[in-house]
Amino acid sequence: MSRTRNYSQDTLNVMERFYVALEACKDSKVINSVSEYCEKNNIESAALYRQRKHRERGLFEIGWAVPLIRDCGVSARWLMTGVGSMFAQ
């Protein structure tokens, strides 16, 4: 069971950009679905969906974002700071 967590504003911002990038990758067909993304990357999809719905849940793992950077071309700089383009050049 997840616990309520007081995330810092920086973490909340990274989390928000993560979900924006995940949807952008899905919309542009870089990934077929969030479920498939989770399955391919050993991410518990129920946790990802619960965290997206309730941001205060203590489920978010930065490791969820690694495949977006490694496999989908999302810029690590943008993901962590919000600076620059969402996708690496």
C-alpha positions as CSV (number, residue, x, y, z in Angstrom):
1,M,0.0,0.0,0.0
2,S,1.3,3.4,-0.8
3,R,1.8,6.1,1.7
4,T,1.1,9.8,1.4
5,R,4.3,11.7,0.7
6,N,5.3,15.3,0.8
7,Y,7.2,15.6,-2.4
8,S,9.3,18.8,-3.0
9,Q,8.1,21.1,-5.7
10,D,11.1,20.0,-7.9
11,T,10.0,16.4,-7.6
12,L,6.4,17.3,-8.5
13,N,7.7,19.2,-11.5
14,V,9.8,16.3,-12.7
15,M,6.8,14.0,-12.2
16,E,4.6,16.3,-14.2
17,R,7.1,16.4,-17.1
18,F,7.4,12.6,-16.9
19,Y,3.7,12.2,-17.5
20,V,3.6,14.9,-20.2
21,A,6.5,13.1,-22.0
22,L,4.9,9.7,-21.6
23,E,1.7,11.0,-23.3
24,A,3.7,12.8,-26.0
25,C,5.6,9.5,-26.8
26,K,2.3,7.7,-26.9
27,D,0.6,10.3,-29.1
28,S,3.6,10.3,-31.5
29,K,3.6,6.5,-31.6
30,V,7.1,6.2,-30.1
31,I,5.4,3.9,-27.7
32,N,2.2,2.0,-28.4
33,S,0.6,2.3,-25.0
34,V,1.5,3.1,-21.4
35,S,0.7,-0.5,-20.4
36,E,3.2,-1.8,-23.0
37,Y,5.8,0.8,-21.8
38,C,5.3,-0.5,-18.3
39,E,5.5,-4.2,-19.3
40,K,8.6,-3.8,-21.4
41,N,10.4,-1.9,-18.6
42,N,9.3,-3.9,-15.6
43,I,7.2,-1.0,-14.2
44,E,4.2,-1.9,-12.1
45,S,1.5,-0.2,-14.3
46,A,-1.0,0.0,-11.4
47,A,1.5,2.1,-9.4
48,L,2.2,4.4,-12.3
49,Y,-1.5,4.9,-12.9
50,R,-2.3,5.5,-9.2
51,Q,0.6,7.9,-8.9
52,R,-0.6,9.9,-12.0
53,K,-4.1,10.1,-10.5
54,H,-2.9,11.0,-7.0
55,R,0.4,12.9,-7.1
56,E,0.8,12.8,-3.3
57,R,1.2,9.0,-3.4
58,G,4.6,7.8,-2.5
59,L,5.0,5.6,-5.5
60,F,7.0,7.6,-8.1
61,E,10.4,6.3,-9.0
62,I,12.8,8.2,-11.2
63,G,13.7,4.9,-12.8
64,W,10.4,5.0,-14.6
65,A,11.8,7.8,-16.7
66,V,15.1,6.1,-17.7
67,P,13.4,4.3,-20.7
68,L,11.9,7.6,-21.9
69,I,15.5,9.0,-22.0
70,R,17.3,5.9,-23.2
71,D,14.7,4.5,-25.7
72,C,12.3,7.3,-26.6
73,G,14.7,10.3,-27.1
74,V,13.3,12.4,-24.3
75,S,15.9,15.0,-23.1
76,A,17.2,14.2,-19.6
77,R,17.9,17.9,-19.2
78,W,14.3,18.9,-20.0
79,L,12.9,16.1,-17.9
80,M,14.9,17.1,-14.8
81,T,14.9,20.9,-15.2
82,G,12.3,21.9,-17.7
83,V,14.9,23.7,-19.8
84,G,15.3,23.1,-23.5
85,S,13.3,20.9,-25.8
86,M,11.3,17.8,-24.6
87,F,13.2,15.7,-27.1
88,A,16.9,15.5,-27.4
89,Q,18.3,16.9,-30.6
